[in-house]
Each structure stands twice: as structure tokens, then as C-alpha cells.
Amino acid sequence: MKVSYDSEDDILCMHFKDGPAEAVKEGEDNGVVELDQRGEVMGIELWGANKKGVLRQLARAAITIRQPPQDKRSVNAVKQNPSQTLNQ
């Protein structure tokens, strides 16, 4: 996946797979979705990404994904016995 941001035009582009787009679906003022010949999403352009708060949400999601677990002992216990939950 490739992600780029054009700060001058406030457009976020997410490209999931290479190849020619078979169809391009355009929203009124939201952006564009590119589809391959099977109708699967190849890429998305989001217009006004910063203005609409999408960049901030993506940054939060990326930070959340990268944070280590708070209690490594609990995580290791679950890895050793996946049928248990952290609350037990």
C-alpha cells in the first residue's frame, strides 16, 4: 500500500494495488475510488482530507497500532493460553 498527501490541494491518496483502473467512481465533493476489472478497490483519493480531519484520524490510528501493550505479562499469558481473556 502506498499513501501520499498533497498539502497544496488537501488530497490524500491511498493506492492498494497496481494496474489499470477499469472504473472510477467519483463522489460529489468527497473523492474518487478506482476499481479493477473485478470491481475490487485499487485506490482511493480523499479530497479535503485535512479539512475533514481524516489526517488526524489516520495519525491516531497509526500511533495506536504501534504502541506496545501496557502489561506485557497479561499479553504473554494470553499468548500461552488464548482461551483466557485478560479480565479473568
C-alpha atoms as one frame of an Amber mdcrd trajectory, in Angstrom:
protein
   0.000   0.000   0.000   1.246   3.459  -0.904  -0.029   6.587   0.791   0.674
  10.158  -0.283  -0.697  13.539   0.668  -0.838  16.686  -1.478  -0.903  19.517
   1.069  -1.458  22.202  -1.568  -4.728  20.628  -2.769  -5.508  18.761   0.519
  -5.834  15.375  -1.198  -4.949  12.061   0.475  -4.199   9.190  -1.937  -4.144
   5.556  -0.867  -3.048   3.082  -3.533  -3.617  -0.610  -2.775  -2.657  -2.385
  -5.999  -1.018  -1.659  -9.340  -2.581  -1.953 -12.765  -5.061  -0.116 -14.916
  -8.300   1.062 -13.363 -11.393  -0.365 -15.033 -13.774   2.131 -13.419 -13.510
   5.351 -11.472 -16.334   6.284  -9.110 -16.424   9.945  -8.166 -18.269  11.399
  -5.200 -19.750  14.907  -5.331 -17.086  16.518  -3.167 -15.570  13.623  -1.241
 -13.138  11.972  -3.629 -12.593   9.129  -6.042 -12.472   5.329  -5.815 -10.617
   3.386  -8.526 -11.779  -0.173  -9.235 -10.122  -3.014 -11.149 -11.912  -5.261
 -13.661 -13.283  -7.432 -10.823 -14.718  -4.427  -9.019 -12.094  -4.520  -6.256
 -10.754  -1.242  -4.870  -7.364  -0.302  -6.273  -7.067   3.157  -4.807  -8.874
   5.954  -3.033  -8.476   9.729  -3.252  -9.979  11.706  -0.388 -10.482  15.404
  -1.105 -10.275  17.836   1.796  -8.585  15.174   3.918  -7.017  17.591   6.397
 -10.029  19.912   6.493 -12.323  16.956   7.288  -9.986  15.570   9.988  -9.011
  12.390   8.118  -5.256  13.008   8.500  -5.608  13.420  12.268  -7.639  10.195
  12.496  -5.063   8.274  10.428  -2.238   9.590  12.595  -4.075   8.452  15.738
  -4.706   5.023  14.235  -1.047   4.624  13.267   0.088   5.589  16.760  -2.407
   3.208  18.368  -1.243   0.305  16.214   2.408   0.892  17.093   2.001   1.231
  20.858   3.340  -1.708  22.870   0.948  -3.450  25.259   0.715  -1.796  28.678
   1.045  -5.038  30.635   3.359  -7.480  28.852   2.724 -10.219  31.442  -1.010
 -10.256  30.625  -0.319 -10.361  26.890   2.167 -13.222  27.325  -0.342 -15.135
  29.456  -2.973 -14.819  26.732  -0.451 -15.918  24.085   0.274 -19.023  26.126
  -3.409 -19.738  26.767  -5.530 -17.962  24.104  -8.805 -19.266  25.581  -8.310
 -16.959  28.589  -9.165 -13.284  28.446  -7.266 -10.513  30.170 -10.196  -9.938
  32.560 -10.172 -13.485  34.024
